[in-house]
Amino acid sequence: LDSGSSNDVLMIGSQTHILAYDVEKNADLFYNEVNDGANSILIGNHLYDGGGPLAYVGGNCSVLGFNSEGEDKFWTVTGDNVHSLALCDFNLDGKDELLIGSEDYDIRIFHGDEMIGEIPEADAVVSLCSLGMNKFGFALANGIVGVYAGEQRQWRSKSKNFAMCISSYDINQDGVPELVTGWSSGKVDVKHPDTG
């Protein structure tokens, strides 16, 4: 979280507070009240000025961004409870946009604090991850996973199990990160972002 430090930081969120903890120093960086709770946490660059990383905290209809001192440097309102956050260059302008997945079945795209897009889905969006450029993976509460490139869906597939987590990793070393999904059944699968 602190761009001047290489120490690992553990972020812990609850329904009332967020804690940033420096693991190597065994010390709190900050402990802040979050009135809307902390359902999802993402560490990433500041959306406005690239002025260092922020801890983005998604709660009940809002997203806050805290710097390494715990100062509130970003705030925006969303449509519903935030379940997932990701950063990707959605509109290919060279700057990351904030993707917000929520309970009301929508993926919202924010450029700074301005919403520039909204993608409706079939169920609550429980996980999002960047796949490079303007591509991102998503997982829904009903067992659907898939990939978008901007607003264009590349593919999606449904399982009788539920995606516990998704991530990106270039497993075959071809320069293209694949979508890695961990399922409630214990299975892990890897899919190409263009073809599934």
N, C-alpha and C positions, 0 to 999 in steps of 0.2 A: 504494500500500500504506500510505503514511503519510497519514492524513486531514488533517494540517496542511500538506501539501505538494502542489503541483500538478505536480510533476515526474513524467515517465514513468519507470516501473520495468520493467525487463526481467527476467523470471523464467526461469532455466535449470535444468532438472532432468536428472539422470543416474541411473544405477543405484546410486550411492553418496552423492551430494551434491545440494544445492539452493543456487543462487546468486540473490540479489536484487541487481540492479545499477541504480543511479540513472544514467540515460542522460545527463541534463544536467550533473550534477556529475562524471561519469566516475569514479564511486566505488562500491565494494561497500557495500550496506546490511548484508548478512549473508551468510555462507557456512556452511551447516550440513550435518552428516552426516545422511543418512537411510538407516537400515539396510535398509529394505524397498524402496528405490528410489523414483523419481519418474516414474511412467507418465503422470500427468495432473496439471495444476495449474489451480487456479481461484482468482481473487481475489473475495472477497465479505465481507459483514458477518459478525461473530461470531454464532454460533447461540445462545449463551446469554444474553448481556446487551446485544447491540448495541454493545459497547464497541470500535468501530473495526474496520476491515477486517482480514481474515486471508488469508494465502496457504494454501489447502487443497492438500495434496499427497497424491495417491493412489498407493499402491505395492502391494507384495505383501501382500494381505489387511489393509491398514490405511489410514487417512487421518489425517494430521497437519495441524494448523493453526498457522502461525507469524505473529506480529505483525511490525511494521516493524523491530523490534530483533532479530528472529530467535528470540524466546522461544517455546517450545512452549506454546500456549494451548488446543489442542484435540487430542484423540486418540480414535479409535474403531477397532474391529476390524470388518472386513467378511468376507464368505464366500470371496472369491477375489481374484485380481489385478484391481486397479482400472484400467479403461480410460478412464473418463469421469466427469466431475463436473458438476453444475449445481445452482443454487439456485432454488427456486420455492415459492410458498405452497401446497403440496400439499393441505393440509387446510383451507384458507381461514380460518385463525385469525389472520391479519394478520402472521404471522412466517414467514420463509423456512425451509423444510426443505432438507436436503442430499440430493440424488439421486445415487446411485452406480451406475454401469454397470460390469459385470464380465464376466470370461471365462466364468463358469459360467452364462451366459444369463439372469441376473437383474438387475432394476433394484431397488435397495434404497432405502428412504426413511427418513431419520434426522431425528428431532426432537431436537436436541442430540446426545447420544451414544446415544440410545435408538432402536432400529429400530422404526418404527411401521407399516411396510408392505413388501411384497415382491411384485414383478410378474415372473412368469416369461415369457421370450421364446423365440424359435426359434433364436437363435444368440448369439454373444458381442456384448455391447453396446459398440460402439466410439465412440459419440458421443451426447451429450445436450445440449439447450439449452432454456432457459426461453422460453415464449411468452406470459408474463403470466398473472396470476391463478394458477390451479392447472394450467394447460396446459403441456406440455413435449413437445418433439420428441425422437425417438430414431432412431439408425441402427445397423443390425446388420452383422456381418461378411459375411453372405450377400447383401447388396444390398437388404435391406428397410429402408424409412424409414417413419415414421408419427408420429402424435400421440396423446397421452393427455390427458384432463382428469381429474385425480385418478387413480383406478384404472380408469376407463372409457376403453377405446380408442376414439378418434374415427374413425380410419382407418389403414390401412397399405397400402403398395404395394411391389412387388418389381421390381427391375431386374436386367438381366444384368450391369450395371456395379456398382461399389462406391462408396458414399458416402465421399468423402475428408474432407468436413467438412459440418456443418450449423450454421446460425445463424438468428436471428430478425431481421426487418426489416419495418417497415410500408411496403412499396414503393408501395402505392396510396393512402397517406395517409388511410385510413379509420378510424384509431385502433386497428386490430387487427393485431398483428405477424404476418406470414406466415412459413412455414418455408422457408428458402433452403437448397438442397442443391447442393454442388459434387461432381460425379461423376468417376470415374476416366477417363471418356471425354473429359473437358474440358467437358462440358455443365453448365450451371447452370440449375436450375429453381426456381420459386417456387410454393408451394401454400398455399391457405387452411387455417388450422388446424382448421376445423370440417368441411370437405368434401374436402380433398385435391385 
